[in-house]
C-alpha cells in the first residue's frame, strides 16, 4: 500500500504532473519573453502563463450544438495524461536508471503521440469546418514526422545494442554524450529536433492550428477548462520533449554536483534553439512540410540508422 501511495504521489507531484506543468509553463514564459525581445517588445511577466491558465479554468465551457460531447470533452484529458506519463517515465529513468525496463522507450514514443491524437479526436468531435481542416492537416503532418522521429530516436539504441533507456544513460555516463560520440547519433539528433518542432506545432510547422488561416484549427470550438488543458499539455510538451532528446542523445538529466547545472544548460540550449527556429522562419504549407519530412528528414534518418548499424 505504501509503495502504491508513493508512486501515486510521484505521478501527481514529482516528477509527474505538477513538476512538469510548472516547469512547462515557465518554459512557455521563456518562449514568450525571448520572442518579445526579438521583436523589440518587453514581453509578459514570469507568472503570466499561470494567470492565463487559471483564468481559463474559471471560464464557462461552451459546447457546440453539433459536437459529440463525450469525445469533445474527454480528448483534452487524453493529451494531458499522455504527456504526464511521458514526463513521469522519462524522469524516473533519469533519476533511477536501474528501474529501466525493456521497451520503456517504445512506451514513451507511444505516449508522446497522445497529444496529437487528442487534437484529432477533439477537432473531429467539434463538428466545425475549420476544426475538420485542422484535423486533416494534423493527421497528415503526424504521418510525415512520426516515422523519421522514431527512426532517429532508435538510432542510438542500435549503436549500443540495448533498447532500455537506463542502458542508454549508463553508456553515456561511461563514454560521453551519444551525439558527440557517434556521427550517426548526431545526424539522428538533427532529424529528431525538427520532428520535435513539428510535434510542438511551432513555426514553421504550426500548420494545423494556423490562427491567421483557420482560426486555431482543432481548438476553434474549445473554451474554458478544456482549452486550458490543451494549452497546459502544449506547455508540458515544451518541457518533456527536449528532455527526451537530452536523455537519448545528450547524456541525460543528471543531478550529481556540477552535472545539475549542466543539465539545466542543456535544456535551455534546446529551448532557445526551438524559439529561434520559431521566430526566424515563415509557416510552411502542408505540402511543403510533407516534402520536408518525407524527402529530407526521412532519408537523413535512414542514413543515420544505417551508419549506426555499421558502427559509425
N, C-alpha and C positions, 0 to 999 in steps of 0.2 A: 504493500500500500504506500509506503514511504517513497519507494522508487517511482511509482506512478505519479505521485504528487510532485516529485522533483522534476520529472520530465514535463509535466503539465505546466509548472511554473517556468521552466526553461523555454518552453514553446511560447508562452504568453508574454514573458518579460525579457529575459536574456538567455541565449542570443536570438530569441524569436521575434514575436510581433512588435512589442513596444520598442525594443532597441532598434530594429530595422526601420520602423516607422519614424522614430525621432531623427535618426541619422539621415534617412532618406529625405525628410522634409528640410533638414539643414543643407543637404546636398542640393536640393531644389533651390534653396535660397542662394547658394554659391552660384548656381547656374544663372539665376535672375540678376544677381549683383554683377557678375562678370559681363553678362550680356549688356547690362545697362552702361557699364563703364566703356565697353567697346563702342556703344552708340552715344557716348558723351552725355549720359544721364547719371543720376545719383543712384537709383535703384532702391528697393524696399529695405526696411529693417529686417534683422535676422529672424524675428518672430512672425513675419507676415504670412508665411505659408501655414503656420499653426492657426493663426487668426482666420484665414480663409477656410481651412478645413472645418473648424468648429462652427464657423458661420454657416457653411453649407449643411452641416449636421443638424442645425437648428431650423432649417427651412422646410417648407412643405414639399412632399413628394407628389408630383403631378403625374398621373398615369394616362397615357394616350388612349383614346377611346378604342382604337383598333388593335391595341397591344395584346400579346399573350402574357398575361400578368405574372404568372409564376416564373416563366423563363426570364421575363424582363427584370424582375426584382431579385432573382437568385444569381444571375450572371455576375454582378459585381462581387458577390461573395466567392464565386469560383476563382476569379482572378486574384483576389486578396488572399485566400487560403493557399493558392498555388505558390505565390511569391513568398509568403511567410514560411512555408515548408522548405522552399528552395534556400532561403537565407538561413533557416534553422539548421538544416543538414550541412550546409557549407561551413558554418561557423563551428558546429560540433566537430567536423572533420579537421578544421584548422586548429581548434583548441585541444582536441584529443584525437590525434591521428590513429591511435591504436583501436579506436572504435569503428574505424572504416570497415565496410563490408563489401563483398563482391557485388558489383553492379550499382554502387552508390552514385557513380557519375551518370549512369543511364537514368536513374531515378530523378536526378537533378535536371537533366536535359528534358525529360518528360514534363516535370512540374513547371519548368520555365516557359512552356508553351501555353499554360493555363490562362495568363492574362490576355493573350491574343485570342484564344478560344472564347473567353468571356466577352470580349468586344464583339466577336462574330455572333455569338448567341444572343447577346443583348440587343445589338443593332437589328438582327433579323426579327426579333420578337417585338420590336417597337412599331413595326408597320409603317415606318416613314420612308419615303422615296430616297431622300438624301442619305438616310441611315443604310438603306439597302446598297446604295452606290459605294458608301464607305466600307461596308462588309465585303463587297466584291473586291475592292482594292486591297483590303486587309488579307483576304484569303489568298489572292494572287501573290502578294508580297511575302506572306508567310511561306508559301510553297517555293518561293525563289530563294529566300535566305536561310531557311532551316537546314537544308541539306549541306550547303557549304559550311555552316556553323557547326553541325555535328561532326563532319569530317575534320574540320580544324581542331575541335576540342579533343578528338580521339587521336590526333597525330602524336602528341606526347605519350599517350598510352601505348601506341605502337612502338615508340622509341625505347621505352623502358620495359615493355612486355609484361605489364601488370595493369589491371583495369580498376584497381581500387585507388580512391583519392589519397588515402593515407600513404600508399606506396609512392605516389607521385610527390607528395610533400616530403617524405623521407629521402627520396632520391635527390630532391633539390637541396635539402639541408646538407647532404654529403657532397654534392657535385656542383652546386650553383644553380641559378635560375635556368629553366628549360630554354627560354628564347635566347639566352647568351651562350648556352652550351651546345645547342643543336640548331643548325641552319633551318632544318625542316620546321622546328617549333617557332622560329622567328617568322617564317612565311605564314604558318598557321595563325600566329598572333595577329598579323595584319588582316587576314581574312576574318578572323573572329571579331576583331574590333569593328569592322564595317558592318558585319552582320548584327553586332550588338547595337549599333546606331539605328539599324532598321527595327530591331526588336523594341527599342525605346520609342520608336516613331518620332525621332528627331530629324530635323532638316539635315540632309536633303531627302529623307525618306518618310516625311510626315504626310505622305500622300493619302492614307485612309481618313485622316482627321483634318484635312486642309480646310481651315476655317474660312479663308477667302473664297474658296470654291464651293464646298459642300457643307459649310457651317458646322463643322465638328463631326460630320460623318456619323458613325455609330452612336456617338454621345449626344446627338442633337435633341433627343427627347428626354434626356435624363436631367433630373433636378434633385435638390435636397440630399439626403444621406446616400442614395445610390450613386449620385455623381461624385460625392465626397469620397466614397470608397474607390471609385475608378481613379480619381486624382491621387489618392493615397497609394494605390497599387503602383501607379507610374513612378511616384517618388521613391517607393521602396525598390522598384526595379533599378532606379538610378544608383542605388547603393549595392544591391545584390549582384547584378550582372558584372560590374567591374571587379567585385570580389571573386567571382567565378574565374575571370581571366587571370587575376593575380594568383589564385590558387593553382590553376593548371599550368600557367606559363611563367609566373613571376615570383616563385619561391614561397607563396602562401602568405597568410597574415599571421605573423609571429609576435609574441609579446614578452620576450625574454630580453631584458636590458635595452640596448640601443635598437634592437630589432622592432620594438614597438613604434618608435618614431619613424623608422624606415618603412614600416607597413603603411603608416598614415601617408607618408610622402608618396608611396607607390599609388595609393588610391587617388590622391589629389592630382597626380600627374595624368592618370587616365581620365579623371573627371574634367580637367582643364582641356585635354585633347578633344573630348566629346563636345564640350562647349564651343571650342574654336571651330571644329568642323561644322557645328550647327550654325554658327554666325558668319561663316565665310563661304557658304555655298547656297545656290538657289534650289528651290524644290524641284525634284525631278518629276517627269511624267511617269505614269505607271509602266509604260512600255520601256522607257529608258532605265528604270530601276530593274526591271526584269532582265534586260540585256546586260546590265552591270553585274548582276549576281550570277546569271547563267553563263555568260560569255567571258567574264573576267574572274570573279571570285571563285566560282566552281572549278574551272581549270587550274587556278592557282592553288586551291585547296587540294586537288588531286596530285599536283606536283609535290607539294609539301608532304602529303601522305606517302607517296612512293619513295621520296627521299628518306622518310623515317623508316620505311621497310628495309631499305638497304643500309641504314645506319648512319646517315648523314645528319 
